[in-house]
Amino acid sequence: MGDFIDRGPKIRETLHLVRDMVESGNALSVMGNHEFNAISFHTPHTENGGFFRDHTIKEINQHIDFLIRITRVLPAIGR
């Protein structure tokens, strides 16, 4: 039930496990608010020129933490 990202050090491993379980027919997956927020952070909002999730310092820092954990590298903007 969602929130597979933004929590804990093994996000990539969790996503692989969930995907494998769903693809094998042993589980169903429902997107949680953490997944929704990550998608919204990157989805342009065509009406106002921004994104569906604000790019304030708080949201950027939360997203940087996710990117570091999922890619295992420091994003270009650093900390």
PDB file of N, CA, C and O in Angstrom:
ATOM      1  N   MET A   1       0.828  -1.183   0.000  1.00  0.00           N
ATOM      2  CA  MET A   1       0.000   0.000   0.000  1.00  0.00           C
ATOM      3  C   MET A   1       0.873   1.248   0.000  1.00  0.00           C
ATOM      4  O   MET A   1       0.968   1.931   1.020  1.00  0.00           O
ATOM      5  N   GLY A   2       1.492   1.547  -1.089  1.00  0.00           N
ATOM      6  CA  GLY A   2       2.175   2.809  -1.302  1.00  0.00           C
ATOM      7  C   GLY A   2       3.273   3.161  -0.323  1.00  0.00           C
ATOM      8  O   GLY A   2       3.657   2.370   0.539  1.00  0.00           O
ATOM      9  N   ASP A   3       3.765   4.382  -0.488  1.00  0.00           N
ATOM     10  CA  ASP A   3       4.881   4.919   0.287  1.00  0.00           C
ATOM     11  C   ASP A   3       6.104   4.008   0.222  1.00  0.00           C
ATOM     12  O   ASP A   3       6.750   3.742   1.236  1.00  0.00           O
ATOM     13  N   PHE A   4       6.406   3.540  -0.973  1.00  0.00           N
ATOM     14  CA  PHE A   4       7.588   2.708  -1.186  1.00  0.00           C
ATOM     15  C   PHE A   4       8.843   3.558  -1.266  1.00  0.00           C
ATOM     16  O   PHE A   4       9.951   3.054  -1.083  1.00  0.00           O
ATOM     17  N   ILE A   5       8.673   4.858  -1.543  1.00  0.00           N
ATOM     18  CA  ILE A   5       9.824   5.750  -1.658  1.00  0.00           C
ATOM     19  C   ILE A   5       9.829   6.733  -0.503  1.00  0.00           C
ATOM     20  O   ILE A   5       8.841   6.860   0.221  1.00  0.00           O
ATOM     21  N   ASP A   6      10.927   7.417  -0.336  1.00  0.00           N
ATOM     22  CA  ASP A   6      11.109   8.456   0.683  1.00  0.00           C
ATOM     23  C   ASP A   6      11.185   7.918   2.107  1.00  0.00           C
ATOM     24  O   ASP A   6      11.128   8.699   3.057  1.00  0.00           O
ATOM     25  N   ARG A   7      11.309   6.648   2.271  1.00  0.00           N
ATOM     26  CA  ARG A   7      11.436   6.094   3.616  1.00  0.00           C
ATOM     27  C   ARG A   7      12.476   4.978   3.594  1.00  0.00           C
ATOM     28  O   ARG A   7      12.376   4.032   2.813  1.00  0.00           O
ATOM     29  N   GLY A   8      13.468   5.104   4.459  1.00  0.00           N
ATOM     30  CA  GLY A   8      14.454   4.049   4.591  1.00  0.00           C
ATOM     31  C   GLY A   8      15.552   4.085   3.545  1.00  0.00           C
ATOM     32  O   GLY A   8      15.442   4.774   2.531  1.00  0.00           O
ATOM     33  N   PRO A   9      16.607   3.337   3.803  1.00  0.00           N
ATOM     34  CA  PRO A   9      17.791   3.374   2.946  1.00  0.00           C
ATOM     35  C   PRO A   9      17.723   2.474   1.714  1.00  0.00           C
ATOM     36  O   PRO A   9      18.598   2.563   0.852  1.00  0.00           O
ATOM     37  N   LYS A  10      16.714   1.610   1.603  1.00  0.00           N
ATOM     38  CA  LYS A  10      16.695   0.620   0.522  1.00  0.00           C
ATOM     39  C   LYS A  10      15.503   0.824  -0.415  1.00  0.00           C
ATOM     40  O   LYS A  10      14.738  -0.105  -0.676  1.00  0.00           O
ATOM     41  N   ILE A  11      15.359   2.043  -0.911  1.00  0.00           N
ATOM     42  CA  ILE A  11      14.234   2.375  -1.787  1.00  0.00           C
ATOM     43  C   ILE A  11      14.302   1.572  -3.081  1.00  0.00           C
ATOM     44  O   ILE A  11      13.311   0.979  -3.506  1.00  0.00           O
ATOM     45  N   ARG A  12      15.469   1.558  -3.697  1.00  0.00           N
ATOM     46  CA  ARG A  12      15.635   0.838  -4.966  1.00  0.00           C
ATOM     47  C   ARG A  12      15.284  -0.639  -4.798  1.00  0.00           C
ATOM     48  O   ARG A  12      14.572  -1.208  -5.626  1.00  0.00           O
ATOM     49  N   GLU A  13      15.777  -1.252  -3.742  1.00  0.00           N
ATOM     50  CA  GLU A  13      15.505  -2.665  -3.498  1.00  0.00           C
ATOM     51  C   GLU A  13      14.013  -2.896  -3.254  1.00  0.00           C
ATOM     52  O   GLU A  13      13.449  -3.885  -3.722  1.00  0.00           O
ATOM     53  N   THR A  14      13.382  -1.984  -2.522  1.00  0.00           N
ATOM     54  CA  THR A  14      11.944  -2.094  -2.262  1.00  0.00           C
ATOM     55  C   THR A  14      11.151  -2.030  -3.558  1.00  0.00           C
ATOM     56  O   THR A  14      10.229  -2.818  -3.766  1.00  0.00           O
ATOM     57  N   LEU A  15      11.511  -1.086  -4.438  1.00  0.00           N
ATOM     58  CA  LEU A  15      10.797  -0.955  -5.710  1.00  0.00           C
ATOM     59  C   LEU A  15      10.960  -2.203  -6.569  1.00  0.00           C
ATOM     60  O   LEU A  15      10.008  -2.641  -7.214  1.00  0.00           O
ATOM     61  N   HIS A  16      12.162  -2.778  -6.581  1.00  0.00           N
ATOM     62  CA  HIS A  16      12.377  -4.021  -7.346  1.00  0.00           C
ATOM     63  C   HIS A  16      11.535  -5.164  -6.773  1.00  0.00           C
ATOM     64  O   HIS A  16      10.926  -5.927  -7.523  1.00  0.00           O
ATOM     65  N   LEU A  17      11.504  -5.278  -5.458  1.00  0.00           N
ATOM     66  CA  LEU A  17      10.733  -6.342  -4.810  1.00  0.00           C
ATOM     67  C   LEU A  17       9.243  -6.205  -5.126  1.00  0.00           C
ATOM     68  O   LEU A  17       8.586  -7.180  -5.490  1.00  0.00           O
ATOM     69  N   VAL A  18       8.723  -4.998  -4.984  1.00  0.00           N
ATOM     70  CA  VAL A  18       7.298  -4.773  -5.250  1.00  0.00           C
ATOM     71  C   VAL A  18       6.979  -5.046  -6.713  1.00  0.00           C
ATOM     72  O   VAL A  18       5.990  -5.713  -7.019  1.00  0.00           O
ATOM     73  N   ARG A  19       7.809  -4.536  -7.620  1.00  0.00           N
ATOM     74  CA  ARG A  19       7.559  -4.758  -9.050  1.00  0.00           C
ATOM     75  C   ARG A  19       7.576  -6.247  -9.379  1.00  0.00           C
ATOM     76  O   ARG A  19       6.708  -6.735 -10.102  1.00  0.00           O
ATOM     77  N   ASP A  20       8.561  -6.965  -8.850  1.00  0.00           N
ATOM     78  CA  ASP A  20       8.637  -8.403  -9.116  1.00  0.00           C
ATOM     79  C   ASP A  20       7.401  -9.136  -8.592  1.00  0.00           C
ATOM     80  O   ASP A  20       6.887 -10.037  -9.254  1.00  0.00           O
ATOM     81  N   MET A  21       6.927  -8.755  -7.413  1.00  0.00           N
ATOM     82  CA  MET A  21       5.742  -9.396  -6.843  1.00  0.00           C
ATOM     83  C   MET A  21       4.503  -9.108  -7.678  1.00  0.00           C
ATOM     84  O   MET A  21       3.686  -9.999  -7.908  1.00  0.00           O
ATOM     85  N   VAL A  22       4.361  -7.866  -8.132  1.00  0.00           N
ATOM     86  CA  VAL A  22       3.204  -7.495  -8.956  1.00  0.00           C
ATOM     87  C   VAL A  22       3.265  -8.215 -10.295  1.00  0.00           C
ATOM     88  O   VAL A  22       2.265  -8.774 -10.746  1.00  0.00           O
ATOM     89  N   GLU A  23       4.438  -8.205 -10.938  1.00  0.00           N
ATOM     90  CA  GLU A  23       4.572  -8.835 -12.251  1.00  0.00           C
ATOM     91  C   GLU A  23       4.353 -10.345 -12.203  1.00  0.00           C
ATOM     92  O   GLU A  23       3.916 -10.940 -13.189  1.00  0.00           O
ATOM     93  N   SER A  24       4.655 -10.969 -11.060  1.00  0.00           N
ATOM     94  CA  SER A  24       4.454 -12.412 -10.938  1.00  0.00           C
ATOM     95  C   SER A  24       3.017 -12.755 -10.537  1.00  0.00           C
ATOM     96  O   SER A  24       2.650 -13.929 -10.476  1.00  0.00           O
ATOM     97  N   GLY A  25       2.214 -11.740 -10.266  1.00  0.00           N
ATOM     98  CA  GLY A  25       0.822 -11.970  -9.891  1.00  0.00           C
ATOM     99  C   GLY A  25       0.625 -12.270  -8.424  1.00  0.00           C
ATOM    100  O   GLY A  25      -0.459 -12.696  -8.027  1.00  0.00           O
ATOM    101  N   ASN A  26       1.652 -12.057  -7.599  1.00  0.00           N
ATOM    102  CA  ASN A  26       1.564 -12.352  -6.173  1.00  0.00           C
ATOM    103  C   ASN A  26       1.176 -11.160  -5.315  1.00  0.00           C
ATOM    104  O   ASN A  26       1.026 -11.290  -4.100  1.00  0.00           O
ATOM    105  N   ALA A  27       1.009  -9.982  -5.949  1.00  0.00           N
ATOM    106  CA  ALA A  27       0.665  -8.795  -5.179  1.00  0.00           C
ATOM    107  C   ALA A  27       0.020  -7.754  -6.096  1.00  0.00           C
ATOM    108  O   ALA A  27       0.143  -7.808  -7.319  1.00  0.00           O
ATOM    109  N   LEU A  28      -0.658  -6.822  -5.470  1.00  0.00           N
ATOM    110  CA  LEU A  28      -1.163  -5.629  -6.146  1.00  0.00           C
ATOM    111  C   LEU A  28      -0.499  -4.443  -5.465  1.00  0.00           C
ATOM    112  O   LEU A  28      -0.135  -4.529  -4.292  1.00  0.00           O
ATOM    113  N   SER A  29      -0.338  -3.353  -6.174  1.00  0.00           N
ATOM    114  CA  SER A  29       0.310  -2.174  -5.616  1.00  0.00           C
ATOM    115  C   SER A  29      -0.587  -0.957  -5.795  1.00  0.00           C
ATOM    116  O   SER A  29      -1.214  -0.772  -6.838  1.00  0.00           O
ATOM    117  N   VAL A  30      -0.634  -0.139  -4.762  1.00  0.00           N
ATOM    118  CA  VAL A  30      -1.396   1.103  -4.802  1.00  0.00           C
ATOM    119  C   VAL A  30      -0.420   2.248  -4.531  1.00  0.00           C
ATOM    120  O   VAL A  30       0.357   2.195  -3.578  1.00  0.00           O
ATOM    121  N   MET A  31      -0.465   3.281  -5.373  1.00  0.00           N
ATOM    122  CA  MET A  31       0.414   4.425  -5.190  1.00  0.00           C
ATOM    123  C   MET A  31       0.049   5.160  -3.908  1.00  0.00           C
ATOM    124  O   MET A  31      -1.122   5.428  -3.640  1.00  0.00           O
ATOM    125  N   GLY A  32       1.067   5.479  -3.126  1.00  0.00           N
ATOM    126  CA  GLY A  32       0.865   6.251  -1.905  1.00  0.00           C
ATOM    127  C   GLY A  32       1.138   7.720  -2.134  1.00  0.00           C
ATOM    128  O   GLY A  32       1.496   8.126  -3.240  1.00  0.00           O
ATOM    129  N   ASN A  33       0.971   8.519  -1.095  1.00  0.00           N
ATOM    130  CA  ASN A  33       1.182   9.956  -1.235  1.00  0.00           C
ATOM    131  C   ASN A  33       2.635  10.306  -1.540  1.00  0.00           C
ATOM    132  O   ASN A  33       2.889  11.330  -2.175  1.00  0.00           O
ATOM    133  N   HIS A  34       3.591   9.495  -1.113  1.00  0.00           N
ATOM    134  CA  HIS A  34       4.997   9.780  -1.414  1.00  0.00           C
ATOM    135  C   HIS A  34       5.282   9.615  -2.904  1.00  0.00           C
ATOM    136  O   HIS A  34       5.989  10.430  -3.496  1.00  0.00           O
ATOM    137  N   GLU A  35       4.740   8.576  -3.505  1.00  0.00           N
ATOM    138  CA  GLU A  35       4.890   8.397  -4.949  1.00  0.00           C
ATOM    139  C   GLU A  35       4.161   9.508  -5.701  1.00  0.00           C
ATOM    140  O   GLU A  35       4.678  10.049  -6.679  1.00  0.00           O
ATOM    141  N   PHE A  36       2.967   9.841  -5.241  1.00  0.00           N
ATOM    142  CA  PHE A  36       2.198  10.911  -5.875  1.00  0.00           C
ATOM    143  C   PHE A  36       2.962  12.235  -5.819  1.00  0.00           C
ATOM    144  O   PHE A  36       3.003  12.974  -6.803  1.00  0.00           O
ATOM    145  N   ASN A  37       3.566  12.531  -4.664  1.00  0.00           N
ATOM    146  CA  ASN A  37       4.324  13.773  -4.523  1.00  0.00           C
ATOM    147  C   ASN A  37       5.535  13.805  -5.450  1.00  0.00           C
ATOM    148  O   ASN A  37       5.841  14.851  -6.021  1.00  0.00           O
ATOM    149  N   ALA A  38       6.227  12.682  -5.608  1.00  0.00           N
ATOM    150  CA  ALA A  38       7.385  12.640  -6.505  1.00  0.00           C
ATOM    151  C   ALA A  38       6.962  12.864  -7.951  1.00  0.00           C
ATOM    152  O   ALA A  38       7.620  13.597  -8.689  1.00  0.00           O
ATOM    153  N   ILE A  39       5.875  12.238  -8.349  1.00  0.00           N
ATOM    154  CA  ILE A  39       5.370  12.432  -9.718  1.00  0.00           C
ATOM    155  C   ILE A  39       4.928  13.881  -9.904  1.00  0.00           C
ATOM    156  O   ILE A  39       5.228  14.493 -10.929  1.00  0.00           O
ATOM    157  N   SER A  40       4.223  14.429  -8.927  1.00  0.00           N
ATOM    158  CA  SER A  40       3.752  15.813  -9.019  1.00  0.00           C
ATOM    159  C   SER A  40       4.900  16.812  -9.053  1.00  0.00           C
ATOM    160  O   SER A  40       4.795  17.858  -9.692  1.00  0.00           O
ATOM    161  N   PHE A  41       5.992  16.495  -8.370  1.00  0.00           N
ATOM    162  CA  PHE A  41       7.170  17.368  -8.347  1.00  0.00           C
ATOM    163  C   PHE A  41       7.740  17.543  -9.749  1.00  0.00           C
ATOM    164  O   PHE A  41       8.270  18.606 -10.076  1.00  0.00           O
ATOM    165  N   HIS A  42       7.636  16.512 -10.576  1.00  0.00           N
ATOM    166  CA  HIS A  42       8.221  16.530 -11.918  1.00  0.00           C
ATOM    167  C   HIS A  42       7.219  16.782 -13.040  1.00  0.00           C
ATOM    168  O   HIS A  42       7.611  16.871 -14.203  1.00  0.00           O
ATOM    169  N   THR A  43       5.936  16.899 -12.713  1.00  0.00           N
ATOM    170  CA  THR A  43       4.916  17.067 -13.748  1.00  0.00           C
ATOM    171  C   THR A  43       4.575  18.541 -13.910  1.00  0.00           C
ATOM    172  O   THR A  43       4.058  19.164 -12.983  1.00  0.00           O
ATOM    173  N   PRO A  44       4.862  19.107 -15.090  1.00  0.00           N
ATOM    174  CA  PRO A  44       4.542  20.517 -15.316  1.00  0.00           C
ATOM    175  C   PRO A  44       3.038  20.776 -15.262  1.00  0.00           C
ATOM    176  O   PRO A  44       2.238  19.962 -15.724  1.00  0.00           O
ATOM    177  N   HIS A  45       2.674  21.900 -14.701  1.00  0.00           N
ATOM    178  CA  HIS A  45       1.285  22.350 -14.656  1.00  0.00           C
ATOM    179  C   HIS A  45       1.141  23.385 -15.764  1.00  0.00           C
ATOM    180  O   HIS A  45       1.579  24.525 -15.608  1.00  0.00           O
ATOM    181  N   THR A  46       0.541  23.005 -16.865  1.00  0.00           N
ATOM    182  CA  THR A  46       0.521  23.843 -18.060  1.00  0.00           C
ATOM    183  C   THR A  46      -0.224  25.157 -17.869  1.00  0.00           C
ATOM    184  O   THR A  46       0.068  26.128 -18.567  1.00  0.00           O
ATOM    185  N   GLU A  47      -1.169  25.217 -16.952  1.00  0.00           N
ATOM    186  CA  GLU A  47      -1.959  26.444 -16.775  1.00  0.00           C
ATOM    187  C   GLU A  47      -1.181  27.554 -16.084  1.00  0.00           C
ATOM    188  O   GLU A  47      -1.332  28.722 -16.441  1.00  0.00           O
ATOM    189  N   ASN A  48      -0.354  27.212 -15.106  1.00  0.00           N
ATOM    190  CA  ASN A  48       0.344  28.273 -14.374  1.00  0.00           C
ATOM    191  C   ASN A  48       1.846  28.302 -14.635  1.00  0.00           C
ATOM    192  O   ASN A  48       2.549  29.142 -14.073  1.00  0.00           O
ATOM    193  N   GLY A  49       2.345  27.412 -15.469  1.00  0.00           N
ATOM    194  CA  GLY A  49       3.761  27.411 -15.811  1.00  0.00           C
ATOM    195  C   GLY A  49       4.662  26.788 -14.771  1.00  0.00           C
ATOM    196  O   GLY A  49       5.871  26.699 -14.983  1.00  0.00           O
ATOM    197  N   GLY A  50       4.110  26.352 -13.650  1.00  0.00           N
ATOM    198  CA  GLY A  50       4.912  25.721 -12.611  1.00  0.00           C
ATOM    199  C   GLY A  50       4.769  24.210 -12.675  1.00  0.00           C
ATOM    200  O   GLY A  50       4.647  23.623 -13.750  1.00  0.00           O
ATOM    201  N   PHE A  51       4.786  23.602 -11.515  1.00  0.00           N
ATOM    202  CA  PHE A  51       4.623  22.162 -11.399  1.00  0.00           C
ATOM    203  C   PHE A  51       3.454  21.875 -10.467  1.00  0.00           C
ATOM    204  O   PHE A  51       3.013  22.757  -9.730  1.00  0.00           O
ATOM    205  N   PHE A  52       2.958  20.657 -10.498  1.00  0.00           N
ATOM    206  CA  PHE A  52       1.841  20.300  -9.630  1.00  0.00           C
ATOM    207  C   PHE A  52       2.240  20.289  -8.161  1.00  0.00           C
ATOM    208  O   PHE A  52       1.383  20.419  -7.286  1.00  0.00           O
ATOM    209  N   ARG A  53       3.534  20.135  -7.881  1.00  0.00           N
ATOM    210  CA  ARG A  53       4.023  20.267  -6.507  1.00  0.00           C
ATOM    211  C   ARG A  53       5.034  21.401  -6.492  1.00  0.00           C
ATOM    212  O   ARG A  53       5.920  21.472  -7.343  1.00  0.00           O
ATOM    213  N   ASP A  54       4.890  22.288  -5.511  1.00  0.00           N
ATOM    214  CA  ASP A  54       5.780  23.437  -5.419  1.00  0.00           C
ATOM    215  C   ASP A  54       7.241  23.018  -5.347  1.00  0.00           C
ATOM    216  O   ASP A  54       7.568  21.919  -4.900  1.00  0.00           O
ATOM    217  N   HIS A  55       8.101  23.905  -5.791  1.00  0.00           N
ATOM    218  CA  HIS A  55       9.545  23.674  -5.725  1.00  0.00           C
ATOM    219  C   HIS A  55      10.156  24.604  -4.680  1.00  0.00           C
ATOM    220  O   HIS A  55      11.113  25.328  -4.953  1.00  0.00           O
ATOM    221  N   THR A  56       9.583  24.569  -3.482  1.00  0.00           N
ATOM    222  CA  THR A  56      10.150  25.340  -2.376  1.00  0.00           C
ATOM    223  C   THR A  56      11.374  24.599  -1.848  1.00  0.00           C
ATOM    224  O   THR A  56      11.616  23.450  -2.216  1.00  0.00           O
ATOM    225  N   ILE A  57      12.134  25.252  -0.997  1.00  0.00           N
ATOM    226  CA  ILE A  57      13.331  24.629  -0.420  1.00  0.00           C
ATOM    227  C   ILE A  57      12.975  23.328   0.294  1.00  0.00           C
ATOM    228  O   ILE A  57      13.699  22.340   0.174  1.00  0.00           O
ATOM    229  N   LYS A  58      11.870  23.318   1.035  1.00  0.00           N
ATOM    230  CA  LYS A  58      11.447  22.107   1.755  1.00  0.00           C
ATOM    231  C   LYS A  58      11.227  20.947   0.790  1.00  0.00           C
ATOM    232  O   LYS A  58      11.746  19.853   1.013  1.00  0.00           O
ATOM    233  N   GLU A  59      10.461  21.172  -0.286  1.00  0.00           N
ATOM    234  CA  GLU A  59      10.171  20.102  -1.241  1.00  0.00           C
ATOM    235  C   GLU A  59      11.421  19.681  -2.000  1.00  0.00           C
ATOM    236  O   GLU A  59      11.618  18.495  -2.263  1.00  0.00           O
ATOM    237  N   ILE A  60      12.268  20.646  -2.354  1.00  0.00           N
ATOM    238  CA  ILE A  60      13.508  20.320  -3.061  1.00  0.00           C
ATOM    239  C   ILE A  60      14.398  19.455  -2.181  1.00  0.00           C
ATOM    240  O   ILE A  60      14.952  18.462  -2.653  1.00  0.00           O
ATOM    241  N   ASN A  61      14.544  19.816  -0.907  1.00  0.00           N
ATOM    242  CA  ASN A  61      15.372  19.017   0.001  1.00  0.00           C
ATOM    243  C   ASN A  61      14.826  17.609   0.169  1.00  0.00           C
ATOM    244  O   ASN A  61      15.594  16.648   0.204  1.00  0.00           O
ATOM    245  N   GLN A  62      13.500  17.472   0.276  1.00  0.00           N
ATOM    246  CA  GLN A  62      12.907  16.138   0.383  1.00  0.00           C
ATOM    247  C   GLN A  62      13.180  15.341  -0.888  1.00  0.00           C
ATOM    248  O   GLN A  62      13.476  14.148  -0.825  1.00  0.00           O
ATOM    249  N   HIS A  63      13.082  15.986  -2.016  1.00  0.00           N
ATOM    250  CA  HIS A  63      13.287  15.291  -3.280  1.00  0.00           C
ATOM    251  C   HIS A  63      14.761  14.937  -3.487  1.00  0.00           C
ATOM    252  O   HIS A  63      15.068  13.889  -4.056  1.00  0.00           O
ATOM    253  N   ILE A  64      15.667  15.791  -3.035  1.00  0.00           N
ATOM    254  CA  ILE A  64      17.098  15.487  -3.119  1.00  0.00           C
ATOM    255  C   ILE A  64      17.399  14.221  -2.327  1.00  0.00           C
ATOM    256  O   ILE A  64      18.130  13.350  -2.798  1.00  0.00           O
ATOM    257  N   ASP A  65      16.840  14.119  -1.127  1.00  0.00           N
ATOM    258  CA  ASP A  65      17.060  12.912  -0.323  1.00  0.00           C
ATOM    259  C   ASP A  65      16.610  11.668  -1.084  1.00  0.00           C
ATOM    260  O   ASP A  65      17.308  10.655  -1.081  1.00  0.00           O
ATOM    261  N   PHE A  66      15.444  11.739  -1.737  1.00  0.00           N
ATOM    262  CA  PHE A  66      14.962  10.607  -2.524  1.00  0.00           C
ATOM    263  C   PHE A  66      15.922  10.303  -3.681  1.00  0.00           C
ATOM    264  O   PHE A  66      16.275   9.146  -3.910  1.00  0.00           O
ATOM    265  N   LEU A  67      16.341  11.343  -4.404  1.00  0.00           N
ATOM    266  CA  LEU A  67      17.235  11.124  -5.546  1.00  0.00           C
ATOM    267  C   LEU A  67      18.567  10.520  -5.124  1.00  0.00           C
ATOM    268  O   LEU A  67      19.105   9.658  -5.819  1.00  0.00           O
ATOM    269  N   ILE A  68      19.098  10.959  -4.000  1.00  0.00           N
ATOM    270  CA  ILE A  68      20.356  10.392  -3.503  1.00  0.00           C
ATOM    271  C   ILE A  68      20.176   8.909  -3.213  1.00  0.00           C
ATOM    272  O   ILE A  68      21.027   8.096  -3.572  1.00  0.00           O
ATOM    273  N   ARG A  69      19.084   8.559  -2.571  1.00  0.00           N
ATOM    274  CA  ARG A  69      18.859   7.159  -2.218  1.00  0.00           C
ATOM    275  C   ARG A  69      18.588   6.290  -3.446  1.00  0.00           C
ATOM    276  O   ARG A  69      19.036   5.144  -3.496  1.00  0.00           O
ATOM    277  N   ILE A  70      17.866   6.813  -4.432  1.00  0.00           N
ATOM    278  CA  ILE A  70      17.495   5.989  -5.584  1.00  0.00           C
ATOM    279  C   ILE A  70      18.633   5.892  -6.591  1.00  0.00           C
ATOM    280  O   ILE A  70      18.788   4.858  -7.240  1.00  0.00           O
ATOM    281  N   THR A  71      19.432   6.946  -6.736  1.00  0.00           N
ATOM    282  CA  THR A  71      20.507   6.927  -7.728  1.00  0.00           C
ATOM    283  C   THR A  71      21.857   6.616  -7.121  1.00  0.00           C
ATOM    284  O   THR A  71      22.797   6.242  -7.822  1.00  0.00           O
ATOM    285  N   ARG A  72      21.945   6.774  -5.808  1.00  0.00           N
ATOM    286  CA  ARG A  72      23.200   6.561  -5.089  1.00  0.00           C
ATOM    287  C   ARG A  72      24.293   7.535  -5.520  1.00  0.00           C
ATOM    288  O   ARG A  72      25.480   7.256  -5.354  1.00  0.00           O
ATOM    289  N   VAL A  73      23.892   8.665  -6.067  1.00  0.00           N
ATOM    290  CA  VAL A  73      24.838   9.731  -6.386  1.00  0.00           C
ATOM    291  C   VAL A  73      24.242  11.059  -5.949  1.00  0.00           C
ATOM    292  O   VAL A  73      23.023  11.195  -5.849  1.00  0.00           O
ATOM    293  N   LEU A  74      25.093  12.026  -5.690  1.00  0.00           N
ATOM    294  CA  LEU A  74      24.636  13.338  -5.296  1.00  0.00           C
ATOM    295  C   LEU A  74      24.182  14.114  -6.510  1.00  0.00           C
ATOM    296  O   LEU A  74      24.949  14.251  -7.463  1.00  0.00           O
ATOM    297  N   PRO A  75      22.949  14.633  -6.514  1.00  0.00           N
ATOM    298  CA  PRO A  75      22.490  15.431  -7.652  1.00  0.00           C
ATOM    299  C   PRO A  75      23.401  16.640  -7.884  1.00  0.00           C
ATOM    300  O   PRO A  75      24.123  17.068  -6.983  1.00  0.00           O
ATOM    301  N   ALA A  76      23.358  17.170  -9.082  1.00  0.00           N
ATOM    302  CA  ALA A  76      24.249  18.247  -9.496  1.00  0.00           C
ATOM    303  C   ALA A  76      24.142  19.483  -8.614  1.00  0.00           C
ATOM    304  O   ALA A  76      25.140  20.179  -8.429  1.00  0.00           O
ATOM    305  N   ILE A  77      22.949  19.787  -8.056  1.00  0.00           N
ATOM    306  CA  ILE A  77      22.813  21.003  -7.257  1.00  0.00           C
ATOM    307  C   ILE A  77      23.406  20.833  -5.869  1.00  0.00           C
ATOM    308  O   ILE A  77      23.560  21.815  -5.142  1.00  0.00           O
ATOM    309  N   GLY A  78      23.745  19.596  -5.486  1.00  0.00           N
ATOM    310  CA  GLY A  78      24.424  19.352  -4.216  1.00  0.00           C
ATOM    311  C   GLY A  78      23.627  19.743  -2.993  1.00  0.00           C
ATOM    312  O   GLY A  78      22.420  19.976  -3.060  1.00  0.00           O
ATOM    313  N   ARG A  79      24.317  19.808  -1.887  1.00  0.00           N
ATOM    314  CA  ARG A  79      23.706  20.183  -0.607  1.00  0.00           C
ATOM    315  C   ARG A  79      24.520  21.237   0.047  1.00  0.00           C
ATOM    316  O   ARG A  79      24.178  21.693   1.138  1.00  0.00           O
TER     317      ARG A  79
END
